[in-house]
Amino acid sequence: MESINARSMLDAAATASADRPPIERRRRLSPAALTVTHQKVGRAYSPIVIAGVVRVIDFAMLSAIGTALYFGYVVPLSGFSWEFLAAIFGVAATAVICFQAADIYQVQLFRGHLRQMTRMISSWAFVFLLFIGASFIVKLGSEISRLWLAAFFVSGLAALVTERVLLRSLVRRWARQGRLDRRTIIVGADENGEELVQALKTQDDSDIHVLGVFDDRNDDRAMDTCAGSPKLGKVDDIVEFARRTRIDLVLFALPISAETRILDMLKKLWVLPVDIRLSAHTNKLRFRPRSYSYLGEVPTLDVFEAPITDWDLVMKWLFDHVVGFVILLLALPVMGLVALAVKLDSPGPILFRQKRFGFNNERIDVFKFRSMYHHQADPTASKVVTKNDPRVTRVGRFIRKTSLDELPQLFNVVFKSNLSLVGPRPHAVQGKLQSRLFDEAVDGYFARHRVKPGITGWAQINGWRGEVDTDEKIQKRVEFDLYYIENWSVLFDLYILLKTPIALMTKSENAY
């Protein structure tokens, strides 16, 4: 066994509906857990993205300084040369490579001064020695201005030092706000849990912030505190706890031999948009080194990873806002005509606002063109819209059939950022299949909310849209949504977006 197969865990969770009761609407948390959830916590910043942005800034800044000095001093004396300009970009790129080799692109190092400054100055000097040596070998030393070279070295070094001073201040402020911490909860309040918490807390420059421990046991094996971290509740409380505060990592301190207990717990927790790992620090069974990922020196086995993180999240954000803004501009004339038609067709407001499930089950307001008579509006979606529903207006039938009523959700994407262009469709918080809420009708329903919901999605272009009146329809929606989450890419989003108009024309039999 080299790794845990996440797909097999999903399959196991999907077959567990007969083994557990429906998910409760809200669980009552312990006073210790409530204390943690009441703490003000900002959105986490990805260290990978921060380091990547600093690399780009370093390259752009050094290239700009070298180019400015070249045009300001060398060009008026010797004329313009593309080779010289290429050499400047080569110096900047080499500097970034050397900084990477010196291992100074770490968020933890950004907090300090001496360590990163000495490495940076040494690397910058090495780059210039390398440049001088290369110029000598190719016999171009006499053509390079010594004044320009000295000015480039000093100016570049001054800019780098200034940048790092500003970056240090910024990173320390983010650290105080908890934006760089990996907020972690431990499952297992026994000796293994205490040893794990102790190992995590004693590591230098660790970004792990242990919030507390959870354990179902009420006997002597379950401690009230583990190495100073309080017991916050039972495993069933973790889902509700994660809805109320930011959690980045769930770490199991249970031995691998407790397979049955671990699987039962994973069936409850895999719906969360967090990393889930098994700690291997006390296990006598050892796998190959590449099977592990490490939290400092603590070996762990990955079970689930939070979907769409780091640069993927940046790419999706750019896709949503750039493409969404373009689509919004193109759709404005159509939206104006629809708004006029809605206003003339029946009295009442043009827009309809409804509470729906967003990312990680948070409640969001979604905007639509009003398609029902105002006095018969159903903001909680307690009654499903059916074919020839008398509550739907004449214009409403057309805009619901063509999904034109969804166009105002572009404002959610571009300005409120609580929707994506592509993702699982956000269902109303009281959406029901007959008399059952959706999460009671299909197991793993809340796993759809591990990513931000979208205006269109993989389920919709495959025909699973509109009325939900059978188990198959909601099960297929969840199945297609989970496939999208597991296989996300920007190209996949683009494909779904381009297929949406065709799907609206050919697969609208369930839209009323």
C-alpha positions, 0 to 999 in steps of 0.5 A: 500500500503506497497511497490512499485511493480517494476515489474508493473513499468516495465510492464507499461514502456513496454507499453509506446512506443506509448506515447513517441518519440524515445530516442534521440542519445545525449541530450544537457545538461545545462551549470550547468549539464556539469560542474558536468559531467566534474568533475573527479569521480572514481568508487564507493566502496560499504560500505557493501563490505568494512565492510565485508572485514574488518571483514575478516581481523580482524578474520584472523589477530587475528587468525594468531597472536594467532596461531603464539604465541601458536606455538612459546611459548606454543607448545615447552613447553606443546606440541600441542593441537587441543583444544587450537587451536580451542579456538584461532579461537573461540576468534577471532570469538567472537571478530568480533561478539563483534565488530559488537555488538559495531557497529564499522563496519561502514565506517563512523566510520572508518574515526574517531579515538576516537569513534571507538578506545574506542569501540574496546578496550572495546570490545577486553578486554571484549572478554578476560574477557569472555575467562578467565571466560569460562576457569574458569568455565570449570576448564581449567584455570591452563592449559592456559599460562598466558604469552601467554594470556597476549601476545595475548591480547597486540599483538592483540590490537596493531595489531587492533589499527595499522590496524584501523589507516591505514584504517582511512587513506585509507577511508579518501582518498577514501572519498576525491575521492568521492568513498564513496559518494552516488551521488544523484539527486533530482527530484522536484525543489519546496518547497518539493525539497528544504526541502528534500535537506536541510534535507539530507545536515544537517545530520551528517555522511551522505554519500549522495552527492546531485549533483543538482535537475531536474524539467520539470516545467518552471513556478514559482514553479520550483526554480533555486536552492534548498538549494544551489543545482542548477537546472541541467535540465529537467527530459528528461536530466537525462538519458544523464546526467547519461551516462556522470557521475556517479549517484547512487541514483535518489530521487523523492521529489514529493508527492505520490498524483502526481502519473501520473507525477511520472509514466511518469518520471519512464518510462524514468528513469527505464533503468538506473542502479541506485537506484530510491526512492520516498521521504516520508518526506512530505507525510501525508499518513504513511505506516508501518515502515518496508515499508520504507528505510531510508537515515539517518532520511529521510524515502523513498519508494523503486521503483527500485534497481540497479541490482547486487551490493555489494557482488553480484558484487564481486561474479560476478567479481570473477566468470568472472575472475576465470572461464573466465581465465580457459576457456581462457586457455582451448580455446587457442589451438582452438583459434590458429587453428581458427586464422590460418584458418582466415589468410589462408582463406582471406587477412587481420587482424585476429581480428576484433574490433567493437564498441558496447554498454557496461554497462550504454550505454558506448561504448566499443571495442569488439574483434572477429575473422574476419569473413568478407572480410577485404575490406567489413568489417562493423565496425558500423554494419550498414548492418545486416548480412543475410543468404548467405551474400557475405561479409562473408568468407568461414571460417567466415560462420563456425565460425559465425555459431558455435560462434567461432568468439566470443572467443577473447571476453574472453580477454575482460572478463579477461583483460579489464573487460568490458564484463562478461561471461554471460549477455545481448549480446552487440549489435553494436551501430548502430545495426538496425531492417530494418531502425530503431535503436534497441532502436527505435524498442523496448521500454525499450531497454536500460534497457539491459545495467543496467548490464555488457554485456556478451559473452553468455546470457539467450536470446542466449541459448533460441534461440534468437541469430543471425540475427534480421529481425523482431520485435519479435526477438529484443523484445524477446531478450530484454524480456529474457535479462530483465528476466536475470537481475531481476533473476541473481545469480551465479548459474544462470550464471553457468547454462547458461554457461553450456547450451551454447554449447548445444544451439550452436549445437541445436539453431543456425538456425538464426546465419549466 
